[in-house]
């Protein structure tokens, strides 16, 4: 492994999936699942220097109040986020011609601006969730070896596994087979998001964000004709309590974002608009209005992190 060359895929001088060149990304990056939200975020930029659409990925790079910033629309899921993060890392730290990693590169700051469903009974649709940890029900993160960031990560993994597997029927062939992993957001990013949410005067909560590998069965949405292994994932995980830290919301990307950025020593965080409550997962608010606050908080948090 010591002399193994990085397997970077370049097509027409651009990274294969994002379609970007080395100069096309800023060191401050937003990621969003919905490519349409990437367009919405880019409208806040004072200037757009490049717009790149390739496959399902949509990237804008420009500036906001003098700060270079990019937004990447990744599409849904940790698998899409994995590709985007790895290629952003390559664009930032590698010479694309030689494939050699460069030295002394400044860490990227990456903030997810998302939407999510609430898990606690007192959640208010339209409020905001700021993640301090993530619980991955996906399997993408386990392909990147990374020690647990702290004891809270270990406790989340142990207790969530107990809760979920105990909720599976004894007759199920999947009994005992759910093995979640946990990851931690960058404390400095979480702090900046909290500071800016307070300054904006919006309702928010901080806690554990669950990243589900699917919208329907993996989120326990009932569809006639389909049999869910777990009848109520949200209800089960609402009981998780790690030294007062509770699960607040469910989405589909943050677990891998925190896990991979921790390995790279990048600064990562997530802020999500809550678009539905735990008992009305089939009813989703019009988040076009609500997402504006999330974007504004994210932009101001990036300014704070850059010393502005």
Buried (B, 14 or more C-beta within 10 A) or exposed (E): EEEEEEEBEEEEEBBBBBBBBBEBBBBBBBBBBBBEBBBBBBEBBEEEBBBBBBEBBBBBBBBBBEBBBBBBBBBBBBBBBBBBBBBBBBBBBBEBEEEEEEEEEEBBBBBBBBBBBBBBEEBEBBBBBBBBBBBBBBBBBEEBEBEBBEEBBBBBBEBBBEBBBEBBEEEEEEBEEBBBBBBBBBEBBBBBBBBBBEEBEBEBBBBBBBBBBEBEBBBBBEEEEEEBBBEEBBBBBBEBEBEEBBBBBBBBBBBBBBBBBBBBEBBBBBBBBBBBBBEEBEEEBEBEEBBEBBBBBBBBBBBBBBEE
